Amino acid sequence: MAKRCAITGKRAGSGHTVSHANKKSMRRFNPNLISKRVWVPEEKRWVRMRISTKALKTLDKKGWVR
């Protein structure tokens, strides 16, 4: 399963881990994903999705998450 949010499209980024001696090695910054039931009003049913916590906050504000 891909590490991508189904709603926002957020995916893993890349960058450096920097040691105390300023040596750099590549690393991944994975998004904070959770599996959640989301209400889809157009289909009038619950759907299980893998979404980021940022998307969860937005859906919770609209009242589509349980």
C-alpha positions in Angstrom: 0.0 0.0 0.0 1.4 3.4 -1.0 2.3 5.9 1.7 0.0 8.6 0.3 -3.1 10.3 1.7 -6.2 9.5 -0.3 -7.7 13.0 0.1 -4.8 15.5 0.2 -2.3 13.5 -1.9 0.5 14.0 0.6 3.4 11.6 0.1 6.8 10.9 1.5 9.4 13.6 1.1 13.1 13.4 1.3 15.9 15.2 3.1 19.1 14.8 5.1 19.8 13.5 8.5 22.6 15.7 9.8 24.9 14.4 12.5 26.7 16.4 15.1 29.8 16.3 12.8 27.6 17.8 10.0 27.7 14.6 7.9 24.6 14.2 5.8 22.8 11.0 4.8 19.5 10.8 3.0 16.3 10.0 4.8 12.5 9.9 4.2 9.9 12.1 5.8 6.8 9.9 5.8 3.3 11.5 6.2 1.3 10.8 9.3 -1.3 8.4 7.9 -4.2 6.7 9.7 -6.9 4.3 8.6 -10.3 5.9 9.2 -14.0 5.5 8.3 -15.2 8.5 6.3 -18.8 9.3 5.4 -19.3 10.0 1.7 -22.4 12.1 1.3 -22.7 11.6 -2.5 -22.8 7.8 -2.1 -24.6 7.9 1.3 -22.2 5.3 2.8 -19.1 4.9 4.9 -15.8 4.2 3.3 -12.5 3.1 5.0 -9.6 5.3 3.8 -6.0 5.9 4.6 -5.8 9.7 5.3 -3.3 12.1 6.8 -4.0 13.7 10.2 -4.3 17.1 8.5 -7.1 15.7 6.3 -8.7 14.1 9.3 -8.8 17.5 11.0 -10.6 19.0 8.0 -13.1 16.2 7.7 -13.8 16.3 11.4 -14.6 20.0 11.1 -17.1 19.2 8.4 -18.6 16.3 10.4 -17.8 13.4 8.0 -15.7 11.3 10.3 -16.7 8.9 13.0 
